[in-house]
Structure formats: C-alpha cells, structure tokens
Amino acid sequence: MVRRAYGKDRDALNIKMIVTDLDGTLLRKDRTISERTIDTLRRCRAAGIKTVYATGRGSSAEMVAPSELFDGKITMNGAVAKVGDSVVYNSVIPCLVARPFLLACQKRGLKIASEAAGMHHTNFTVPDEWDDVVENWQITDFTKHEKDAEKIYTFDLTAADINFIAEILPQNLYMVISIEGLAMIMHKDATKAKAATALAARWGIKPAEVVAFGDDLNDTDLLHAMGLGVAMGNARKEIKVATHHMCDTNDNDGIAKWLEENVL
C-alpha cells in the first residue's frame, strides 16, 4: 500500500538534495515545467537544498530543463553526472563491446543508435522519427564506428526483437524499456542511483538525506537507493507498488506540492 509522507512524517525529514526524473515526472505532458514547480525549486535552492535532474535523455535534456534550476545533472540513465561542465561520474560502453552489438541489431533490421558527447550515431534518419528531440545526429557505418557509447537505444520493437536483444546482450550491459517503448542499453554501472550517490558525496550529502522522484522503470534503482523515493501519481503500477510515498501527477504539480508540504 502506498503511503503519503504527510503529517507526522514531515518533522522527521532532513532533505538536503532533490533528484527528479524529467519526462513524466518534472515535465508535464507538453514537455514544459510549470511556473509553480519552477518557483518551488528556486525556493528549495534558496534554502540550501541541492537540486538535480536524472534522465534517460542526453543533450536534449538541456532543451527542456533550464540549467539555472539545477546544481547537478545526470543524463543517459546515469552514464554521466555533471556539476556545471565538470564530470563527476562516468560509465560508458566501450567501443569494442558496442560495435558488435550495434551490428547484430542492424543485421536484424532494427533502428538503432549509439549516443555519446551529445551526438547520436544512427542507422536511421532521425527527423523521420522525432521532430523536436534530437538535434545532433549522423548516419553512421557501424563497421567503422570507434566511439564509446554512453547509451545505445532502439525502438519499434516486437516481443521477438526484445528477446533477441536480451539473448545477445553482453553481460556487462543491461536494458530497460520505457513507457513509450524506447529500449535503452547501458553499462551495468550506468545507473541513476550510482550517479546520484556520486553527486551527493561531492557535496557531503548522505543518500538518506536525498529525496528522489520518478515514474518509470529506469527510476527504480534511484527511488530505492535514496532516503525517500516518491512515485508520481501517473507512475507505472510497478513503481507505485515499490515505493512508500506518492505525490500528485506530473500535470498537477505533483513534485511542487510534495516539496511545499514536506520540505518547505
């Protein structure tokens, strides 16, 4: 049963850092952040609380999440964590591991991409699939690809395709599939929880002093590892069941309401 962190629980909270997913969590369905939420995050920062976003996005995160609202950022599901331009945590897929995997998926006819340093190396034309998410991309001959990958992704998968990927997935990689059906493949050490822990340590903050918000399967480890994991009202059922706290939906200022009631 999901329990809301209101009433007597509030006095026990000692929150020094906030970590939030973006899509389906901080962002509304139209990919914007409400003025109420922006104001709440600013108030938290003014109170000395660190704010961090943790997303599966890469460089596109900066298009939807203003840098001035955040002290740190975690991208590629935890492959990279930064404070400003300084890299605090990094865990990539080596080229020699990525290349045969990319080629095997391409041979099966899958649309697939390797993302690193803001560039999407793909075997498909990106604007044909998305109109406002990816700016930097290039068609790539994976037989000659020599870039380490922060994240590999593919989509439009059948159940047979998912089984195929699972069978050929190297042991040091893992796959997670989002609500939208995007399959993301990362190094086993590229997780939101490990990246958030590294950022917290940089600021002398314990995981127990961190509250995390999320809605999808790639938020699971983060919600479990931090002191408080809060599921969005619109989160997947698996996320709601796995956490002890819940807030309102992303379209109804869920994060702002929870922070106002429990932190501010």
PyMOL commands that set and color helices and strands:
alter all, ss='L'
color gray80, all
select helices_A, chain A and resi 7-12+22-26+35-46+61-64+67-69+76-78+95-107+126-128+142-144+159-168+192-202+207-209+217-225+237-242+250-252+254-262
alter helices_A, ss='H'
color red, helices_A
select strands_A, chain A and resi 17-20+50-54+72-75+80-83+86-90+112-116+119-122+137-139+151-154+173-177+183-187+210-214+228-231+245-246
alter strands_A, ss='S'
color yellow, strands_A
deselect
rebuild
show_as cartoon
